[in-house]
Amino acid sequence: MRDLTVTVPDEVYRQDRVRAAEQGRSVSALVSEYLATLGDAEGEFERLVAQQEEVLTEVDSFRASDRLDRDQLHERAVR
């Protein structure tokens, strides 16, 4: 584990200290959790890009005429 020094405005620190206390945690734990979610978000983005590429390879062809017209769309939604 690494130590990290972060400088934040006093008001931000006060708000975060209150939030941490409400959750029975430390400000350090909140910051650590936040930083971990940044890495998770990047992994999630990469997963979604891979999923999109997979779906696109399965699409053989696309024609605008394949779309439902307005009446068909509303009829289908009602069922």
C-alpha positions, 0 to 999 in steps of 0.5 A: 500500500502507498501513502499519498498526500493530497491537498484539498480546500478546507471546506471540501475536507470538512464535508468529506470528514462528515460524510466519512464519519456518517459512514463510520469510515475514514477520509482515507478510506473514501479517497481510496475507494474513489481512486479504485473506482477510477480504475474500474471505470476504465476497465468497464469502458474497455469491456463495453468497447470489446462488447460493441466490437463483438456485436458489430462483427455479428451484423451481416448487413444493415439497410435503412429499409429494415427499420419499422415504420412509425405505425409498426413501432407503436403497434409492436410497443402495445403488445 
